[in-house]
Amino acid sequence: MNNYDKETIRNWANFLYKLNGNELTLLATAIGLILSQDLNGAQINVIGNFFEGVGQTMLIIGAQEQLNNSAPYYNAK
């Protein structure tokens, strides 16, 4: 991934961080509705499960980093 791609992702992430809970929920709903247009149930399930997998991976990484940073006595390094 080049620096331009990383900066683009950072900009999108910073945009999301500035939204409140209602705005973030509305955005997620709108994106879900837009992505589901003209797809059948099986296609919607594949895309939805893909994003679920991405989200679960990010949650695992975030939880582990939070644990390692906030409770050094748990860190076996």
Backbone torsions as a table, in degrees:
resi	resn	phi	psi	omega
1	MET	NA	128.7	-178.5
2	ASN	-84.6	172.5	-175.6
3	ASN	-64.1	-34.5	178.2
4	TYR	-62.7	-44.4	178.6
5	ASP	-62.8	-43.1	178.9
6	LYS	-62.4	-41.3	179.5
7	GLU	-66.5	-39.3	177.7
8	THR	-61.9	-44.2	178.5
9	ILE	-64.0	-42.8	177.9
10	ARG	-60.5	-40.9	179.2
11	ASN	-63.6	-43.1	177.5
12	TRP	-64.5	-41.8	179.2
13	ALA	-62.8	-44.3	178.8
14	ASN	-62.2	-36.5	175.7
15	PHE	-61.3	-45.9	-179.7
16	LEU	-64.7	-38.1	-178.7
17	TYR	-62.6	-28.8	-176.5
18	LYS	-81.6	-12.0	-179.1
19	LEU	-79.5	147.0	172.7
20	ASN	-82.8	175.9	-175.4
21	GLY	-59.0	-42.0	179.7
22	ASN	-66.1	-42.1	179.4
23	GLU	-65.2	-41.1	179.8
24	LEU	-65.1	-41.0	177.6
25	THR	-64.3	-43.3	178.7
26	LEU	-62.2	-43.0	178.5
27	LEU	-63.1	-44.9	179.9
28	ALA	-62.1	-41.4	178.8
29	THR	-63.8	-45.8	-180.0
30	ALA	-61.8	-43.6	179.2
31	ILE	-63.1	-43.7	178.0
32	GLY	-59.9	-43.1	178.8
33	LEU	-66.2	-42.5	179.8
34	ILE	-64.3	-45.6	-179.1
35	LEU	-66.8	-24.8	-177.1
36	SER	-83.6	-12.4	-177.9
37	GLN	-62.2	136.6	175.6
38	ASP	63.2	21.6	175.6
39	LEU	-113.9	150.5	174.9
40	ASN	-86.3	174.4	-176.6
41	GLY	-58.1	-41.1	-179.5
42	ALA	-64.8	-41.4	179.1
43	GLN	-65.9	-41.1	178.2
44	ILE	-62.6	-41.1	178.9
45	ASN	-63.2	-41.5	179.9
46	VAL	-62.8	-48.4	-178.7
47	ILE	-65.5	-43.6	178.7
48	GLY	-61.3	-43.4	179.0
49	ASN	-67.2	-34.0	176.3
50	PHE	-61.4	-49.1	179.4
51	PHE	-65.6	-34.0	174.2
52	GLU	-60.9	-43.5	179.3
53	GLY	-63.6	-42.6	176.9
54	VAL	-60.9	-45.9	-179.9
55	GLY	-62.4	-42.9	179.2
56	GLN	-63.7	-39.9	177.9
57	THR	-62.6	-44.2	179.3
58	MET	-64.5	-38.6	178.8
59	LEU	-65.4	-39.5	177.8
60	ILE	-63.7	-46.1	179.7
61	ILE	-62.6	-46.2	-179.5
62	GLY	-62.6	-42.7	179.9
63	ALA	-63.8	-42.0	-179.3
64	GLN	-67.5	-41.3	177.9
65	GLU	-64.3	-41.0	178.7
66	GLN	-62.7	-43.3	178.1
67	LEU	-62.1	-47.6	-178.1
68	ASN	-64.7	-32.1	-177.6
69	ASN	-85.7	-29.0	-173.5
70	SER	-99.9	-18.6	-177.8
71	ALA	-135.9	79.2	-175.7
72	PRO	-60.9	-23.6	179.2
73	TYR	-70.7	-16.2	174.0
74	TYR	-82.5	-20.5	-175.9
75	ASN	-80.2	118.9	-176.0
76	ALA	-84.6	4.2	-178.0
77	LYS	-68.4	NA	NA
